[in-house]
Amino acid sequence: MTIQFHPITQDEAEEVVEWHYQGEYSFYDMKEGKEDYEEFIDPEQRSKHTHSAWRDGELIGFLTNTPVDVDTIDIGLGMHPDLTGKGEGQLFLRKGLQFVYENYAPLKITLSVAVFNKRAIKVYERAGFAVVKSFQQPTNGSIYEFVKMEKA
Protein backbone atom coordinates (compact mmCIF):
# COMPACT_ATOMS: atom_id res chain seq x y z
CA MET A 1 0.00 0.00 0.00
CA THR A 2 1.23 3.45 -0.90
CA ILE A 3 0.93 6.46 1.35
CA GLN A 4 0.99 9.79 -0.45
CA PHE A 5 1.69 13.18 1.11
CA HIS A 6 0.65 16.56 -0.23
CA PRO A 7 0.26 20.05 1.26
CA ILE A 8 -2.77 19.94 3.54
CA THR A 9 -5.90 21.72 2.36
CA GLN A 10 -8.27 23.68 4.57
CA ASP A 11 -10.92 20.96 4.20
CA GLU A 12 -8.43 18.31 5.31
CA ALA A 13 -7.35 20.41 8.31
CA GLU A 14 -11.00 20.83 9.29
CA GLU A 15 -11.45 17.05 9.12
CA VAL A 16 -8.34 16.35 11.23
CA VAL A 17 -9.41 18.69 14.04
CA GLU A 18 -12.60 16.63 14.41
CA TRP A 19 -10.71 13.39 15.08
CA HIS A 20 -11.31 11.95 18.56
CA TYR A 21 -8.96 9.52 20.25
CA GLN A 22 -10.01 7.04 22.96
CA GLY A 23 -8.97 7.02 26.62
CA GLU A 24 -5.76 8.74 27.62
CA TYR A 25 -5.02 9.37 23.95
CA SER A 26 -7.79 11.98 23.88
CA PHE A 27 -4.86 14.16 24.95
CA TYR A 28 -4.14 14.33 21.19
CA ASP A 29 -7.61 15.62 20.24
CA MET A 30 -6.92 18.96 18.55
CA LYS A 31 -9.85 20.54 20.34
CA GLU A 32 -8.31 19.72 23.74
CA GLY A 33 -5.81 22.58 23.37
CA LYS A 34 -7.13 25.92 22.14
CA GLU A 35 -3.70 27.09 20.97
CA ASP A 36 -2.94 23.85 19.06
CA TYR A 37 -6.42 23.88 17.53
CA GLU A 38 -6.14 27.48 16.34
CA GLU A 39 -2.63 26.92 14.97
CA PHE A 40 -3.79 23.92 12.95
CA ILE A 41 -7.17 25.18 11.72
CA ASP A 42 -6.12 28.72 10.77
CA PRO A 43 -4.39 28.72 7.37
CA GLU A 44 -2.45 31.85 8.39
CA GLN A 45 -1.02 30.11 11.48
CA ARG A 46 -0.68 26.57 10.13
CA SER A 47 2.80 25.61 9.02
CA LYS A 48 3.33 25.68 5.28
CA HIS A 49 5.22 22.45 5.90
CA THR A 50 2.10 20.53 7.00
CA HIS A 51 1.07 17.68 4.72
CA SER A 52 -1.90 15.36 4.69
CA ALA A 53 -1.32 11.63 4.30
CA TRP A 54 -3.57 9.59 2.02
CA ARG A 55 -3.86 5.87 1.42
CA ASP A 56 -6.35 4.22 -0.92
CA GLY A 57 -8.40 7.40 -1.21
CA GLU A 58 -8.68 7.96 2.56
CA LEU A 59 -7.15 10.67 4.73
CA ILE A 60 -5.10 8.68 7.26
CA GLY A 61 -2.92 11.30 8.90
CA PHE A 62 -0.81 14.41 8.76
CA LEU A 63 2.87 15.28 8.95
CA THR A 64 4.40 18.64 9.82
CA ASN A 65 8.07 19.17 8.96
CA THR A 66 9.59 22.19 10.67
CA PRO A 67 13.10 23.23 9.64
CA VAL A 68 15.09 23.86 12.84
CA ASP A 69 18.37 24.70 11.14
CA VAL A 70 20.10 23.87 7.89
CA ASP A 71 20.60 20.20 8.91
CA THR A 72 17.63 19.43 11.18
CA ILE A 73 13.90 18.90 10.64
CA ASP A 74 11.52 18.59 13.59
CA ILE A 75 8.47 16.50 12.75
CA GLY A 76 5.00 16.31 14.23
CA LEU A 77 2.60 13.66 13.05
CA GLY A 78 -0.79 12.21 13.73
CA MET A 79 -2.72 9.21 12.48
CA HIS A 80 -6.46 8.83 12.15
CA PRO A 81 -7.78 7.46 15.47
CA ASP A 82 -9.27 4.38 13.78
CA LEU A 83 -5.74 3.32 12.76
CA THR A 84 -3.91 3.81 16.05
CA GLY A 85 -2.94 0.84 18.21
CA LYS A 86 -3.31 -1.56 15.26
CA GLY A 87 0.26 -1.87 14.02
CA GLU A 88 -0.14 0.85 11.39
CA GLY A 89 2.27 3.32 13.01
CA GLN A 90 5.51 1.78 11.78
CA LEU A 91 4.51 1.99 8.09
CA PHE A 92 3.11 5.50 8.53
CA LEU A 93 6.31 6.69 10.21
CA ARG A 94 8.56 4.95 7.67
CA LYS A 95 6.71 6.57 4.75
CA GLY A 96 6.73 9.93 6.54
CA LEU A 97 10.48 9.73 7.11
CA GLN A 98 11.01 8.78 3.47
CA PHE A 99 9.01 11.87 2.47
CA VAL A 100 11.09 14.08 4.79
CA TYR A 101 14.42 12.74 3.52
CA GLU A 102 13.37 13.09 -0.14
CA ASN A 103 11.98 16.62 0.22
CA TYR A 104 14.17 18.21 2.91
CA ALA A 105 17.38 16.09 2.95
CA PRO A 106 18.08 16.60 6.67
CA LEU A 107 21.06 15.14 8.48
CA LYS A 108 18.97 14.86 11.64
CA ILE A 109 15.24 14.49 12.40
CA THR A 110 13.78 15.30 15.81
CA LEU A 111 10.34 14.94 17.37
CA SER A 112 8.68 15.37 20.75
CA VAL A 113 6.22 12.96 22.32
CA ALA A 114 4.34 12.84 25.62
CA VAL A 115 6.02 10.40 28.02
CA PHE A 116 2.79 8.49 28.66
CA ASN A 117 2.54 7.56 24.95
CA LYS A 118 4.60 4.39 25.26
CA ARG A 119 3.28 2.85 22.05
CA ALA A 120 4.42 5.84 19.97
CA ILE A 121 7.80 5.89 21.71
CA LYS A 122 8.22 2.22 20.85
CA VAL A 123 7.44 2.92 17.17
CA TYR A 124 9.95 5.79 17.13
CA GLU A 125 12.66 3.70 18.81
CA ARG A 126 12.15 0.90 16.26
CA ALA A 127 12.71 3.49 13.53
CA GLY A 128 16.04 4.51 15.05
CA PHE A 129 15.04 7.47 17.23
CA ALA A 130 16.64 7.85 20.67
CA VAL A 131 15.63 10.03 23.61
CA VAL A 132 17.96 13.02 23.96
CA LYS A 133 16.17 14.93 26.74
CA SER A 134 12.97 15.23 28.71
CA PHE A 135 11.12 18.45 29.42
CA GLN A 136 7.90 19.82 30.86
CA GLN A 137 5.50 21.57 28.50
CA PRO A 138 2.27 23.42 29.17
CA THR A 139 -0.50 22.05 26.96
CA ASN A 140 -4.22 21.32 27.18
CA GLY A 141 -4.53 23.42 30.34
CA SER A 142 -1.86 21.61 32.36
CA ILE A 143 1.85 20.77 32.32
CA TYR A 144 2.98 17.43 30.88
CA GLU A 145 6.28 15.61 30.58
CA PHE A 146 7.61 15.10 27.08
CA VAL A 147 10.74 13.59 25.59
CA LYS A 148 12.67 14.97 22.64
CA MET A 149 13.83 12.17 20.37
CA GLU A 150 16.40 12.32 17.61
CA LYS A 151 17.34 10.25 14.58
CA ALA A 152 20.70 10.95 12.96
C-alpha positions in Angstrom: 0.0 0.0 0.0 1.2 3.4 -0.9 0.9 6.5 1.4 1.0 9.8 -0.5 1.7 13.2 1.1 0.6 16.6 -0.2 0.3 20.0 1.3 -2.8 19.9 3.5 -5.9 21.7 2.4 -8.3 23.7 4.6 -10.9 21.0 4.2 -8.4 18.3 5.3 -7.3 20.4 8.3 -11.0 20.8 9.3 -11.4 17.0 9.1 -8.3 16.4 11.2 -9.4 18.7 14.0 -12.6 16.6 14.4 -10.7 13.4 15.1 -11.3 12.0 18.6 -9.0 9.5 20.2 -10.0 7.0 23.0 -9.0 7.0 26.6 -5.8 8.7 27.6 -5.0 9.4 23.9 -7.8 12.0 23.9 -4.9 14.2 25.0 -4.1 14.3 21.2 -7.6 15.6 20.2 -6.9 19.0 18.5 -9.9 20.5 20.3 -8.3 19.7 23.7 -5.8 22.6 23.4 -7.1 25.9 22.1 -3.7 27.1 21.0 -2.9 23.8 19.1 -6.4 23.9 17.5 -6.1 27.5 16.3 -2.6 26.9 15.0 -3.8 23.9 13.0 -7.2 25.2 11.7 -6.1 28.7 10.8 -4.4 28.7 7.4 -2.4 31.8 8.4 -1.0 30.1 11.5 -0.7 26.6 10.1 2.8 25.6 9.0 3.3 25.7 5.3 5.2 22.4 5.9 2.1 20.5 7.0 1.1 17.7 4.7 -1.9 15.4 4.7 -1.3 11.6 4.3 -3.6 9.6 2.0 -3.9 5.9 1.4 -6.3 4.2 -0.9 -8.4 7.4 -1.2 -8.7 8.0 2.6 -7.1 10.7 4.7 -5.1 8.7 7.3 -2.9 11.3 8.9 -0.8 14.4 8.8 2.9 15.3 9.0 4.4 18.6 9.8 8.1 19.2 9.0 9.6 22.2 10.7 13.1 23.2 9.6 15.1 23.9 12.8 18.4 24.7 11.1 20.1 23.9 7.9 20.6 20.2 8.9 17.6 19.4 11.2 13.9 18.9 10.6 11.5 18.6 13.6 8.5 16.5 12.7 5.0 16.3 14.2 2.6 13.7 13.0 -0.8 12.2 13.7 -2.7 9.2 12.5 -6.5 8.8 12.1 -7.8 7.5 15.5 -9.3 4.4 13.8 -5.7 3.3 12.8 -3.9 3.8 16.1 -2.9 0.8 18.2 -3.3 -1.6 15.3 0.3 -1.9 14.0 -0.1 0.9 11.4 2.3 3.3 13.0 5.5 1.8 11.8 4.5 2.0 8.1 3.1 5.5 8.5 6.3 6.7 10.2 8.6 5.0 7.7 6.7 6.6 4.7 6.7 9.9 6.5 10.5 9.7 7.1 11.0 8.8 3.5 9.0 11.9 2.5 11.1 14.1 4.8 14.4 12.7 3.5 13.4 13.1 -0.1 12.0 16.6 0.2 14.2 18.2 2.9 17.4 16.1 2.9 18.1 16.6 6.7 21.1 15.1 8.5 19.0 14.9 11.6 15.2 14.5 12.4 13.8 15.3 15.8 10.3 14.9 17.4 8.7 15.4 20.8 6.2 13.0 22.3 4.3 12.8 25.6 6.0 10.4 28.0 2.8 8.5 28.7 2.5 7.6 24.9 4.6 4.4 25.3 3.3 2.8 22.1 4.4 5.8 20.0 7.8 5.9 21.7 8.2 2.2 20.9 7.4 2.9 17.2 10.0 5.8 17.1 12.7 3.7 18.8 12.2 0.9 16.3 12.7 3.5 13.5 16.0 4.5 15.1 15.0 7.5 17.2 16.6 7.9 20.7 15.6 10.0 23.6 18.0 13.0 24.0 16.2 14.9 26.7 13.0 15.2 28.7 11.1 18.5 29.4 7.9 19.8 30.9 5.5 21.6 28.5 2.3 23.4 29.2 -0.5 22.1 27.0 -4.2 21.3 27.2 -4.5 23.4 30.3 -1.9 21.6 32.4 1.8 20.8 32.3 3.0 17.4 30.9 6.3 15.6 30.6 7.6 15.1 27.1 10.7 13.6 25.6 12.7 15.0 22.6 13.8 12.2 20.4 16.4 12.3 17.6 17.3 10.2 14.6 20.7 10.9 13.0 
